[in-house]
Structures are given as structure tokens and as C-alpha cells.
Amino acid sequence: MRAAPVVAALTIGQSPRDDVLEEMGDALGGARVVQGGALDGLTPGEIRALAPSPGDAVLVSRLRDGTEVRLAERLVLPRLEQCVRSLEPEVQLFLVLCTGDLPGFTSQRPVLFPGALLRQLAVSLHPQQLGVLTPAAEQVAAQRSRWQEVAPRVFVEAVSPYSGRDQLEDAAVCLAAAGVDLVVMDCIGYTRAMKAAVRSATRCPVLLAVTTLARVAAEIVG
């Protein structure tokens, strides 16, 4: 009997991220899922030391207790790669639970990056006025530049899936007023319920990172 594939779900915050796996539904089928986090085992002081400085690429995640945390990409990436090295011998596929670009990230196993998947899907839809939701105000300028490769006009609104849910409707209304024809929810923490709210407000297609990742993973392990 063929053994079930082993999939590793890696967060830049602390594992487990059962909230994300729940949003993925049954996409992974009979696969065995192991989890790892770049901040696992760190003290509060060690986590604070990973905070971004001016000029750093900012990543947003959450701790095990649900607290939001902001991290410098350059500091958290080596810790995420340590998770990969420790899990590589036992897994067939890595799912990165972060939409950041994470430059230089490598593995001997296949790795799915939801940020790259979102961009490829968005490009295929040829948006003219693209709306982007991102977790932090510090990311807005970088996100506008990043997504201008996909659409002539880009409108970015900052609203955290962890601490700013009350502002989600306002952000969606702003995108609707801008006349966007596609919205990308560029954080793994946004949920299907949030997507439904954004779609209702904007009346246009909405791409959600977690379900995009889940569906591609299902093609591989399902």
C-alpha cells in the first residue's frame, strides 16, 4: 500500500497555523501535514529582535496565541530555512504560509509560494485596475511597485487580517470607488469570509492566497 505523502506547512510566525489549514479545507486529502514556524522556540525578546528597521521589507504574521507580529524579511528568512533543513528528509512538498517574495529561499524539495502563484494567476486575468489588500501600512509603497508589473494601475489598501478586521469593509469600499476590476488579497491570513465581503463590496473577481495555495497543492498531492 502506498504511503500517504507528507506535506510541510511553514509559517514565518509560530506554528501551528491550524487557522490557515482550516481555510484550506480538504485540499490536501490524505496527505500527512507537519508544521513548522520560523519563530518556534523563541522568547518574546528574541522575537522583538526580529522587528523591521527603516528600509527593511516588512512581513506580517501571528504568534501561537493569535498576537500579530511584524518581522524583517532579512532576519526571519534564515530561521525559516532552518525549518526547511530539519524537515526536508521526511517531506515531499513544502507549503510556505506567507505571500512575501522571500528571496534566496531554497529547498531540495518542491516549494509552493502563494505570492508567486497569486501573481501568475493575476497576470493571466489581464487586469487594468488592480486592487491589492496588504496587512501593513508600511507595505503599501512596496506593494504598489510590486504589482505594477501586473496591471497599469494599482490601488493598495492596508488592513490586517489579524488586528484590523473591522477596517476590512472600509478598505473594500475604497477599492470599489477606485473602480478596480480585480482584487488580490495578499496575505495568507485573509479568510474565505473576508474574500466574500470584499467581493460583495467590489463586485469583481477576488483572489485569495490561502485557497489559491490549497488548490495548487491539491493538484500535486491529491
C-alpha beads as a LAMMPS data file, in Angstrom:
LAMMPS data file: protein, C-alpha beads

222 atoms
221 bonds

1 atom types
1 bond types

-500.0 500.0 xlo xhi
-500.0 500.0 ylo yhi
-500.0 500.0 zlo zhi

Masses

1 110.0

Atoms # bond

1 1 1 0.000 0.000 0.000
2 1 1 1.361 3.403 -0.993
3 1 1 2.281 5.633 1.948
4 1 1 0.484 8.964 2.262
5 1 1 2.530 11.944 1.064
6 1 1 3.987 14.186 3.751
7 1 1 3.477 17.932 3.320
8 1 1 5.160 20.595 5.453
9 1 1 3.313 23.844 6.149
10 1 1 5.796 26.546 7.117
11 1 1 4.873 29.845 8.726
12 1 1 7.104 32.870 9.266
13 1 1 5.400 33.174 12.664
14 1 1 4.780 30.401 15.174
15 1 1 3.276 27.024 14.425
16 1 1 0.789 25.515 14.422
17 1 1 -1.239 27.608 11.971
18 1 1 -4.357 25.478 12.174
19 1 1 -6.399 28.553 11.219
20 1 1 -4.741 28.543 7.792
21 1 1 -5.061 24.785 7.341
22 1 1 -8.737 25.012 8.224
23 1 1 -9.210 27.584 5.451
24 1 1 -7.560 25.135 3.042
25 1 1 -10.335 22.639 3.736
26 1 1 -9.781 19.096 2.481
27 1 1 -7.487 20.129 -0.382
28 1 1 -4.586 18.061 0.967
29 1 1 -6.712 14.928 1.023
30 1 1 -4.951 12.037 2.727
31 1 1 -1.595 13.778 2.989
32 1 1 0.063 13.905 6.390
33 1 1 0.775 17.508 7.321
34 1 1 3.638 18.573 9.551
35 1 1 4.064 22.190 10.613
36 1 1 6.993 24.422 11.422
37 1 1 7.467 28.085 12.256
38 1 1 10.366 30.482 11.967
39 1 1 9.627 31.813 15.465
40 1 1 9.103 28.451 17.166
41 1 1 11.057 28.193 20.416
42 1 1 11.957 31.886 20.611
43 1 1 11.466 34.057 23.677
44 1 1 9.478 37.313 23.450
45 1 1 12.755 39.229 23.495
46 1 1 14.215 37.182 20.664
47 1 1 11.065 37.794 18.623
48 1 1 11.274 41.549 19.245
49 1 1 14.838 41.458 17.910
50 1 1 13.443 40.364 14.527
51 1 1 11.331 43.519 14.145
52 1 1 11.910 45.553 10.991
53 1 1 14.127 48.622 10.883
54 1 1 13.656 51.521 8.432
55 1 1 14.230 50.218 4.908
56 1 1 13.504 46.585 5.747
57 1 1 10.958 44.556 3.810
58 1 1 8.132 44.041 6.311
59 1 1 6.376 40.707 6.823
60 1 1 3.272 40.241 8.972
61 1 1 2.331 37.029 10.760
62 1 1 0.948 35.872 14.105
63 1 1 2.129 34.105 17.200
64 1 1 0.666 30.947 18.666
65 1 1 -1.624 32.977 20.938
66 1 1 -3.019 34.933 17.982
67 1 1 -0.972 38.093 18.547
68 1 1 0.063 39.887 15.376
69 1 1 3.801 40.303 14.799
70 1 1 5.778 42.315 12.250
71 1 1 9.121 40.978 11.101
72 1 1 12.091 41.977 8.966
73 1 1 12.231 39.654 5.968
74 1 1 16.048 39.544 6.021
75 1 1 16.049 38.394 9.658
76 1 1 13.271 35.826 9.532
77 1 1 14.331 34.131 6.283
78 1 1 17.364 32.296 7.769
79 1 1 15.166 30.901 10.532
80 1 1 12.605 29.682 8.005
81 1 1 15.376 27.978 6.069
82 1 1 16.397 26.185 9.283
83 1 1 12.868 24.737 9.401
84 1 1 13.305 23.514 5.834
85 1 1 16.610 21.828 6.543
86 1 1 15.178 19.988 9.548
87 1 1 12.090 18.754 7.687
88 1 1 13.487 18.024 4.205
89 1 1 14.314 14.351 4.883
90 1 1 10.690 13.472 5.689
91 1 1 8.533 15.615 3.386
92 1 1 7.634 15.596 -0.304
93 1 1 6.307 19.150 -0.587
94 1 1 6.641 22.464 1.277
95 1 1 3.824 24.998 1.521
96 1 1 5.041 28.450 2.566
97 1 1 2.323 30.178 4.582
98 1 1 3.437 33.665 3.577
99 1 1 2.935 35.681 0.391
100 1 1 6.255 37.532 0.670
101 1 1 8.850 37.031 -2.055
102 1 1 11.450 35.544 0.360
103 1 1 14.432 35.985 -1.995
104 1 1 17.086 33.295 -1.884
105 1 1 14.845 30.701 -0.229
106 1 1 15.857 27.251 -1.471
107 1 1 14.997 23.619 -0.833
108 1 1 15.807 20.223 -2.276
109 1 1 12.041 19.541 -2.264
110 1 1 9.318 21.302 -4.286
111 1 1 8.123 24.503 -2.624
112 1 1 4.855 26.360 -3.273
113 1 1 4.992 30.120 -2.707
114 1 1 1.487 31.614 -2.618
115 1 1 2.744 35.077 -3.577
116 1 1 4.171 33.765 -6.838
117 1 1 1.022 31.761 -7.518
118 1 1 -1.150 34.845 -6.995
119 1 1 0.938 36.904 -9.403
120 1 1 0.834 34.238 -12.117
121 1 1 -2.923 33.910 -11.769
122 1 1 -3.458 37.676 -11.755
123 1 1 -1.322 38.139 -14.875
124 1 1 -3.487 35.618 -16.736
125 1 1 -6.600 37.719 -15.989
126 1 1 -5.139 40.905 -17.555
127 1 1 -6.477 43.414 -15.004
128 1 1 -6.402 47.078 -15.924
129 1 1 -7.162 48.467 -12.462
130 1 1 -5.896 46.114 -9.787
131 1 1 -6.819 46.326 -6.125
132 1 1 -4.441 44.883 -3.539
133 1 1 -5.084 44.264 0.143
134 1 1 -1.956 44.071 2.287
135 1 1 -1.595 43.697 6.083
136 1 1 0.506 46.750 6.993
137 1 1 0.701 50.407 6.011
138 1 1 4.497 50.025 5.830
139 1 1 3.994 47.642 2.890
140 1 1 1.843 49.900 0.719
141 1 1 4.588 51.559 -1.354
142 1 1 6.433 48.294 -1.955
143 1 1 3.203 46.528 -2.878
144 1 1 2.241 49.238 -5.344
145 1 1 5.607 48.850 -7.064
146 1 1 5.490 45.042 -6.929
147 1 1 2.045 44.762 -8.523
148 1 1 2.630 47.384 -11.226
149 1 1 4.223 44.552 -13.191
150 1 1 0.733 43.027 -13.391
151 1 1 -1.587 45.978 -14.109
152 1 1 -1.276 49.542 -15.445
153 1 1 -2.996 50.984 -12.371
154 1 1 -2.662 49.593 -8.851
155 1 1 -4.618 50.626 -5.756
156 1 1 -3.367 49.322 -2.406
157 1 1 -5.228 49.328 0.901
158 1 1 -3.674 48.202 4.206
159 1 1 -5.817 46.114 6.533
160 1 1 -4.505 43.349 8.780
161 1 1 -6.332 40.003 8.798
162 1 1 -5.315 39.626 12.450
163 1 1 -5.958 43.004 14.056
164 1 1 -7.838 45.092 11.510
165 1 1 -10.908 43.094 10.584
166 1 1 -13.192 45.992 11.454
167 1 1 -11.459 48.048 8.750
168 1 1 -11.865 45.438 6.002
169 1 1 -15.184 46.791 4.731
170 1 1 -13.811 50.343 4.562
171 1 1 -10.813 49.127 2.566
172 1 1 -13.056 47.200 0.174
173 1 1 -15.274 50.264 -0.320
174 1 1 -12.196 52.334 -1.203
175 1 1 -11.168 49.775 -3.824
176 1 1 -14.693 49.722 -5.227
177 1 1 -14.657 53.523 -5.504
178 1 1 -11.390 53.294 -7.441
179 1 1 -13.115 51.077 -9.996
180 1 1 -10.873 48.035 -9.654
181 1 1 -11.574 45.072 -11.926
182 1 1 -9.647 42.501 -9.846
183 1 1 -8.643 42.321 -6.174
184 1 1 -5.717 40.347 -4.769
185 1 1 -5.781 39.592 -1.031
186 1 1 -2.039 39.484 -0.499
187 1 1 -1.625 37.757 2.869
188 1 1 -2.097 34.140 3.871
189 1 1 -4.135 35.224 6.904
190 1 1 -7.094 36.554 4.918
191 1 1 -10.025 34.139 5.057
192 1 1 -12.780 32.946 2.756
193 1 1 -15.288 35.004 4.759
194 1 1 -13.152 38.101 4.202
195 1 1 -12.994 37.310 0.486
196 1 1 -16.777 37.115 0.343
197 1 1 -17.070 40.530 1.986
198 1 1 -14.580 42.088 -0.435
199 1 1 -16.267 40.546 -3.452
200 1 1 -19.644 41.817 -2.277
201 1 1 -18.279 45.358 -1.944
202 1 1 -16.247 45.488 -5.169
203 1 1 -18.411 43.328 -7.473
204 1 1 -15.334 41.930 -9.167
205 1 1 -13.206 38.760 -9.001
206 1 1 -11.126 38.365 -5.838
207 1 1 -8.032 36.162 -5.497
208 1 1 -7.372 34.729 -2.040
209 1 1 -3.881 33.481 -1.166
210 1 1 -4.842 30.562 1.062
211 1 1 -7.313 28.946 -1.339
212 1 1 -5.026 29.558 -4.318
213 1 1 -2.269 27.724 -2.454
214 1 1 -4.640 24.943 -1.437
215 1 1 -5.872 24.274 -4.967
216 1 1 -2.400 24.086 -6.460
217 1 1 -1.268 21.822 -3.619
218 1 1 -4.258 19.579 -4.307
219 1 1 -3.098 19.123 -7.902
220 1 1 0.214 17.822 -6.599
221 1 1 -0.788 15.622 -3.667
222 1 1 -4.433 14.918 -4.475

Bonds

1 1 1 2
2 1 2 3
3 1 3 4
4 1 4 5
5 1 5 6
6 1 6 7
7 1 7 8
8 1 8 9
9 1 9 10
10 1 10 11
11 1 11 12
12 1 12 13
13 1 13 14
14 1 14 15
15 1 15 16
16 1 16 17
17 1 17 18
18 1 18 19
19 1 19 20
20 1 20 21
21 1 21 22
22 1 22 23
23 1 23 24
24 1 24 25
25 1 25 26
26 1 26 27
27 1 27 28
28 1 28 29
29 1 29 30
30 1 30 31
31 1 31 32
32 1 32 33
33 1 33 34
34 1 34 35
35 1 35 36
36 1 36 37
37 1 37 38
38 1 38 39
39 1 39 40
40 1 40 41
41 1 41 42
42 1 42 43
43 1 43 44
44 1 44 45
45 1 45 46
46 1 46 47
47 1 47 48
48 1 48 49
49 1 49 50
50 1 50 51
51 1 51 52
52 1 52 53
53 1 53 54
54 1 54 55
55 1 55 56
56 1 56 57
57 1 57 58
58 1 58 59
59 1 59 60
60 1 60 61
61 1 61 62
62 1 62 63
63 1 63 64
64 1 64 65
65 1 65 66
66 1 66 67
67 1 67 68
68 1 68 69
69 1 69 70
70 1 70 71
71 1 71 72
72 1 72 73
73 1 73 74
74 1 74 75
75 1 75 76
76 1 76 77
77 1 77 78
78 1 78 79
79 1 79 80
80 1 80 81
81 1 81 82
82 1 82 83
83 1 83 84
84 1 84 85
85 1 85 86
86 1 86 87
87 1 87 88
88 1 88 89
89 1 89 90
90 1 90 91
91 1 91 92
92 1 92 93
93 1 93 94
94 1 94 95
95 1 95 96
96 1 96 97
97 1 97 98
98 1 98 99
99 1 99 100
100 1 100 101
101 1 101 102
102 1 102 103
103 1 103 104
104 1 104 105
105 1 105 106
106 1 106 107
107 1 107 108
108 1 108 109
109 1 109 110
110 1 110 111
111 1 111 112
112 1 112 113
113 1 113 114
114 1 114 115
115 1 115 116
116 1 116 117
117 1 117 118
118 1 118 119
119 1 119 120
120 1 120 121
121 1 121 122
122 1 122 123
123 1 123 124
124 1 124 125
125 1 125 126
126 1 126 127
127 1 127 128
128 1 128 129
129 1 129 130
130 1 130 131
131 1 131 132
132 1 132 133
133 1 133 134
134 1 134 135
135 1 135 136
136 1 136 137
137 1 137 138
138 1 138 139
139 1 139 140
140 1 140 141
141 1 141 142
142 1 142 143
143 1 143 144
144 1 144 145
145 1 145 146
146 1 146 147
147 1 147 148
148 1 148 149
149 1 149 150
150 1 150 151
151 1 151 152
152 1 152 153
153 1 153 154
154 1 154 155
155 1 155 156
156 1 156 157
157 1 157 158
158 1 158 159
159 1 159 160
160 1 160 161
161 1 161 162
162 1 162 163
163 1 163 164
164 1 164 165
165 1 165 166
166 1 166 167
167 1 167 168
168 1 168 169
169 1 169 170
170 1 170 171
171 1 171 172
172 1 172 173
173 1 173 174
174 1 174 175
175 1 175 176
176 1 176 177
177 1 177 178
178 1 178 179
179 1 179 180
180 1 180 181
181 1 181 182
182 1 182 183
183 1 183 184
184 1 184 185
185 1 185 186
186 1 186 187
187 1 187 188
188 1 188 189
189 1 189 190
190 1 190 191
191 1 191 192
192 1 192 193
193 1 193 194
194 1 194 195
195 1 195 196
196 1 196 197
197 1 197 198
198 1 198 199
199 1 199 200
200 1 200 201
201 1 201 202
202 1 202 203
203 1 203 204
204 1 204 205
205 1 205 206
206 1 206 207
207 1 207 208
208 1 208 209
209 1 209 210
210 1 210 211
211 1 211 212
212 1 212 213
213 1 213 214
214 1 214 215
215 1 215 216
216 1 216 217
217 1 217 218
218 1 218 219
219 1 219 220
220 1 220 221
221 1 221 222
